[in-house]
Amino acid sequence: MKEEQILEALARNPQGIRNIPNPSHAMKLVALSHKGTLLEYIKDPSQDLIDAALANDIKAIAFVAAPSQDLQLQAVRASWDNLRYIKNPTDLVIKEALGQSGWAIQYVEAPSEDLQIMAVKASYESLQYIKNASDKVKLEALEKSYLALRYIENPSLAMKSLAIKQNIQAMRLLSGLSREDGLALLRVSSRVEAYLPTSLGISPDDILAIWKEKLEALEPDREYLRELASDGRKRKLGDQVVDLAILAYQYGSLGAKQVCMDTWLD
């Protein structure tokens, strides 16, 4: 078969280059111009062959021995997902990809804590791709969404508290709580009470004691008290009905009373 015929055949089916023992430069160029990732099968390609492959498909960068930083940037600017095809990307290239999507962290080997934080700030879900994330990284992810709890084994009390403050639905993502955990979280949000399993043995008196503690504080936890008051003046704890207005009158500091009254008046 004449070369001209081979070139026409390669234009129709560039994969055929893999079956040609000693393809000419022209044959390689036609094949790569139609399917850039065939660069994988070209030994010692010249620059014009590399350029043709990349022009057809930037993913061919996976088969470029030492791509320049500019070329790496070109690839990730086309799509953050192209980071997967780059060997030893520079930090600048990684940051460019992370600027598009935190999920790009999955293609970074042993990322620094700074890069991990950049990833979770962009997308809390990227936490699932980070091995042995530090507490700082986990907390940053939780700042973005309480749903980051899905990717955290054995979250600390600080992590649980941050998630609950953001959304009480975080309680549904917590398991294996101890009585101490339950009491600690009750001090974070009054709404935790509705999510505590009875197996923890936390009694209505325990809950009432925490509410009194919050009301008595000379420097009131305004966020907590607003939440407590906004859920209604009369609250049922076990068999007893608690009137928060009376509770605030009996135990509340001046600041606590003011917060509760302002909430009810609103």
C-alpha atoms as one frame of an Amber mdcrd trajectory, in Angstrom:
protein
   0.000   0.000   0.000   1.309   3.391  -0.965   1.972   5.982   1.744  -0.732
   8.235   0.336  -3.282   5.457   0.789  -2.004   4.771   4.314  -2.356   8.450
   5.198  -5.951   8.430   3.953  -6.653   5.305   5.998  -5.120   6.835   9.125
  -7.262   9.932   8.701 -10.294   7.625   8.874  -8.922   5.350  11.591  -5.915
   6.869  13.404  -5.704   3.829  15.717  -4.192   2.006  12.762  -0.855   3.707
  13.537  -0.392   1.106  16.276  -0.244  -1.663  13.671   2.345  -0.043  11.429
   5.872  -1.317  12.294   7.853   1.747  11.208   5.448   4.585  10.505   6.782
   7.641   8.738   6.723  11.095  10.292   3.800  12.019   8.039   1.857   8.967
   9.208   2.448   9.849  12.838   1.402  13.426  12.206  -1.896  12.422  10.576
  -2.713   9.945  13.334  -1.955  12.404  16.133  -3.829  15.190  14.401  -6.948
  13.010  14.535  -6.417  11.386  17.931  -3.922  13.139  20.165  -3.767  10.506
  22.903  -2.090   8.121  20.464   1.035  10.004  21.501   1.317   7.207  24.064
   2.480   4.885  21.278   4.941   7.229  19.584   8.557   6.787  20.658  10.646
   9.926  21.052   8.140  12.247  19.362   9.411  15.470  17.860   7.992  18.778
  19.057   5.727  19.169  16.029   4.196  15.746  16.762   3.665  16.718  20.404
   2.090  19.996  19.325  -0.250  18.202  16.919  -1.310  15.734  19.620  -1.974
  18.486  22.157  -3.859  20.582  19.625  -6.200  17.650  19.051  -6.572  16.632
  22.680  -4.951  18.360  25.650  -5.188  15.062  27.551  -2.201  13.967  25.497
  -0.162  15.898  28.062  -0.163  12.622  29.998   2.367  11.331  27.478   4.635
  14.377  27.410   7.787  13.578  29.382   8.312  16.939  31.070   5.567  19.400
  30.183   6.340  23.039  30.898   4.390  24.920  33.548   2.728  26.973  30.832
   1.528  23.798  29.148   0.302  22.420  32.465  -1.630  25.640  33.080  -3.139
  25.439  29.625  -4.379  21.936  30.411  -5.994  22.724  33.767  -7.492  25.954
  32.453  -9.252  23.868  29.847 -10.596  21.695  32.691  -9.524  21.142  36.296
  -9.989  17.421  35.703  -6.997  17.450  33.366  -4.813  17.648  36.466  -5.049
  13.864  36.538  -2.963  13.670  33.359  -0.078  15.792  34.623   2.896  14.175
  36.316   4.456  16.269  39.077   2.357  19.416  38.614   3.716  22.594  40.169
   1.916  24.241  43.098   0.794  27.040  40.790  -0.861  24.496  38.496  -2.492
  22.703  41.419  -3.867  25.983  42.767  -5.205  26.845  39.324  -7.103  23.539
  39.278  -8.311  23.921  42.870  -9.541  27.391  42.002 -12.004  25.685  39.673
 -12.926  22.751  41.902 -11.794  21.437  45.260 -12.261  17.947  43.856  -8.995
  18.395  41.979  -7.240  17.519  45.261  -7.830  13.838  44.447  -5.125  14.092
  41.798  -2.518  15.614  44.116  -0.075  13.275  45.816   0.576  14.165  49.473
  -0.903  17.690  49.297   0.223  20.236  51.873  -2.201  21.404  54.550  -2.552
  24.734  52.736  -3.627  22.955  49.551  -6.027  20.759  51.517  -7.606  23.834
  53.096  -7.911  25.477  49.697  -9.695  22.339  48.443 -12.251  22.081  51.250
 -12.945  25.806  51.128 -13.826  25.372  47.469 -15.877  22.229  48.109 -16.432
  20.516  51.456 -16.982  17.234  49.595 -13.324  17.211  48.550 -12.582  16.137
  52.135 -13.392  12.575  51.068 -10.257  12.566  48.887  -7.867  13.759  51.586
  -6.078  11.090  53.588  -5.270  11.807  57.218  -6.707  15.320  57.100  -5.750
  17.457  60.084  -8.356  18.786  62.510  -7.822  22.220  60.997  -8.759  20.925
  57.537 -11.816  19.101  58.885 -13.013  22.206  60.705 -12.577  24.255  57.536
 -14.742  21.739  55.684 -17.387  21.942  58.404 -17.350  25.725  58.117 -18.556
  25.205  54.557 -21.216  22.627  55.424 -22.226  20.418  58.325 -22.567  17.651
  55.725 -18.775  17.322  55.801 -19.435  15.120  58.849 -20.100  12.350  56.333
 -16.377  12.223  55.606 -15.070  12.483  59.171 -14.514   9.436  61.345 -14.757
  10.026  65.076 -15.294  13.806  64.918 -14.109  15.743  67.947 -16.494  17.637
  70.201 -15.382  20.872  68.531 -16.320  19.428  65.128 -19.692  18.178  66.360
 -20.384  21.540  67.968 -19.491  23.495  64.826 -21.715  21.275  62.701 -24.657
  21.577  65.098 -24.346  25.341  65.342 -24.556  25.480  61.585 -27.539  23.135
  61.285 -29.233  21.018  63.932 -29.759  18.328  61.274 -26.098  17.492  61.886
 -27.354  15.458  64.843 -28.677  12.905  62.351 -25.128  12.309  61.131 -23.711
  11.587  64.595 -23.599   8.086  66.000 -22.125   6.459  69.063 -22.792   9.452
  71.285 -21.997   9.081  74.980 -23.920  10.672  77.819 -21.069  13.186  78.176
 -21.334  14.009  74.457 -25.056  14.542  74.783 -24.713  16.890  77.745 -21.917
  18.827  76.056 -23.943  19.240  72.870 -26.971  20.362  74.866 -24.825  23.311
  75.908 -24.188  24.101  72.244 -27.818  24.095  71.101 -31.049  23.731  73.041
 -32.521  21.905  70.044 -30.184  18.951  70.572 -32.699  17.717  73.128 -35.085
  16.532  70.401 -32.394  14.323  68.805 -30.932  12.601  71.862 -31.556   8.853
  72.115 -33.176   7.796  75.381 -30.392   5.242  75.817 -28.055   8.053  76.908
 -30.025   8.387  80.121 -30.252  12.164  79.952 -33.241  13.156  82.069 -35.546
  16.201  81.849 -33.842  17.424  85.028 -30.467  17.266  83.258 -31.822  19.368
  80.419 -33.480  21.822  82.787 -30.223  22.195  84.732 -28.403  23.218  81.529
 -31.108  25.729  80.632 -30.848  27.234  84.119 -27.072  27.378  83.762 -27.428
  29.272  80.491 -29.970  31.670  82.002 -27.869  32.367  85.086 -24.724  33.372
  83.188 -23.809  37.022  83.732 -22.413  37.086  80.186 -25.281  35.331  78.419
 -24.865  33.102  75.389 -27.178  35.246  73.291 -27.336  32.902  70.322 -28.271
  29.965  72.561 -30.917  31.920  74.477 -32.479  33.354  71.331 -32.784  29.840
  69.964 -34.217  28.541  73.243 -36.755  31.358  73.486 -37.759  31.276  69.820
 -38.949  27.676  70.126 -41.781  28.784  72.426 -42.360  29.829  75.999 -43.927
  26.588  77.170 -41.864  23.483  76.644 -42.558  19.869  77.516 -39.751  17.949
  79.181 -40.825  14.444  79.980 -43.997  14.649  82.058 -43.531  18.288  83.031
 -44.318  21.486  81.182 -41.730  24.220  81.650 -42.665  27.879  81.282 -39.492
  29.572  80.072 -40.768  32.980  81.086 -41.059  31.856  84.695 -37.709  30.069
  84.456 -36.063  33.232  83.121 -37.706  35.327  85.856 -36.490  32.961  88.603
 -32.981  32.216  87.366 -32.127  34.600  84.560 -29.467  37.260  84.743 -30.459
  40.712  83.554 -28.851  40.089  80.171 -30.542  36.698  79.784 -33.952  38.149
  80.605 -33.440  40.878  78.050 -32.528  38.396  75.299 -35.573  36.227  76.034
 -37.967  39.173  76.216 -36.633  40.710  72.992 -37.056  37.339  71.249 -40.662
  36.915  72.428 -41.585  40.496  71.575 -40.216  40.043  68.075
